[in-house]
Amino acid sequence: MSKPSLTAVVMAAGKSTRMKSRLPKPLHPLCGKPLLSYVLDACLQAGCSRLIVVVGHEAERVQEMFHGQCEFVLQEQQLGTGHAVMVTQPALQNYQGDLLVLPGDTPLIDGHTLQTLVEHHQRTNAVATLLSAVLPHDAGMYGRVLRDSFGNVLGIVEAKDASPEQLAVREINTSIYCFKAPALFDALQRLRPDNAQGEYYLTDVIGLFTQEGRKVEAVVADDWQVTLGVNTRVELADVASRLRWRIMERLMLSGVTIVDPASTYIDADVQVGQDTTIYPNTYLLGSTVIGEECQIGPMARIENSQLGDRVTVLASQVVESTLDDDVRVGPFANLRPGTVVGKRSKIGDFVEVKNAVIEEDVSMAHLTYVGDANVGAGTNIGAGTITCNYDGNRKHRTVIGKGCFIGSHATLIAPVEIGDGAYVAAASPVNQNVPPDSLAIARCRQEVKEGWAKRRREQSSSEG
């Protein structure tokens, strides 16, 4: 038998006024990704072959961010959760499979939990199956799942309508469901907005089914935390802390040492190799990939970068850069976008590199700026050296060959090339190409006036 078809409908149309933000809630960043992306990922992991996102408030911005990742249906008026699913019916015309329906603001939901829900729904041949959670604390304003003495689902009661006995129930409705699509759309046509808000509630569909004696099931989530929603920035911060722990737990179990998880921040898509140690106050962001046996931090910030094996980054920033094996960076270095550093090279304290290719075994130990440049293998760049890459109108490139020695406080005025094996004397401003194996000297002649300082002091004293 072929596997039943499964489509997801994700509700993301609300104004989310409690976020107090101009940014639509689905786009709020969470551990390096928009909040909505976690829900879509979970749906794909659960086996959904089609993803439909219901958009409304700031629809264009949501569609732009997730273009090509899903389909969109516009809910022009936000008339409740039931109405949000109603507007998808034209897009699902003649669809006979199962429909996974869930809110777009539950980023901790995972594919395994959704898959468990779907499998139970299909195994029991229920018309509807809801995901519930048993909270370890008072259920507050969540809707309660009501069951009979045999455990069968009787319905859902909203907290504001619940009796004291019902409020004592700690099993809540998470607003995550699996439906037989034809039955769902038939029931939606029979909903009435008979409530103070004048809205169509998806929970009323469950009531219709149970009243008609149709089979409704409920699956309790193994971990209640996966069902947490985000309605305020406080809840966003709470979910972020739980998600960060999940990320770090996965890394630690794979062989990564995280010295202090409480002061470490790692985004969802970051990859870290075995036996790497991450020290406190470190940020690993975006799509960063770090190899094995590295030493990262303390106080490191690495974003959208690739690091090889045995790399050390101490108290430095690395952004959109690539570091090969055995590279050492820091402390207090700044590697800006477009930086490529070859094997065993050292980028030391207060060194800034931008849009530059640094080959293997290069040393630039301190107080240096190298921008828009190529530096050949085995070259040493002394303290205080800078490449002057900008003439006020456009950038120019500096090319330094292999095995060069650039003396301290040299100024290389681009465009300029230093040939292989050449030397540049300390404190030299260089604006002409230097042939291979040559020495470039560009200095004013030193003059010493003996006794000048003493005479100046005596003159100042007499004038005083």
Secondary structure, 3 states (H helix, E strand, C coil): CCCCCEEEEEEECCCCHHHCCCCCHHHCEECCEEHHHHHHHHHHHCCCCEEEEEECCCHHHHHHHCCCCCEEEECCCCCCHHHHHHCCHHHHCCCCCEEEEEECCCCCCCHHHHHHHHHHHHHHCCCEEEEEEECCCCCCCCCEEEECCCCCEEEEECHHHCCHHHHCCCEEEEEEEEEEHHHHHHHHCCCCCCCCCCCCCCHHHHHHHHHCCCCEEEEECCCHHHHCCCCCHHHHHHHHHHHHHHHHHHHHHCCCEECCHHHEEECCCCEECCCCEECCCEEEECCCEECCCCEECCCCEEECCEECCCCEECCCEEECCEECCCCEECCCCEECCCCEECCCCEEEEEEEEEEEEECCCCEEEEEEEEEEEEECCCCEECCCCEEECECCCCECCEEECCCCEECCCCEEECCEEECCCCEECCCCEECCCECCCCEECCCCCCCCCCCHHHHHHHHHHHHC
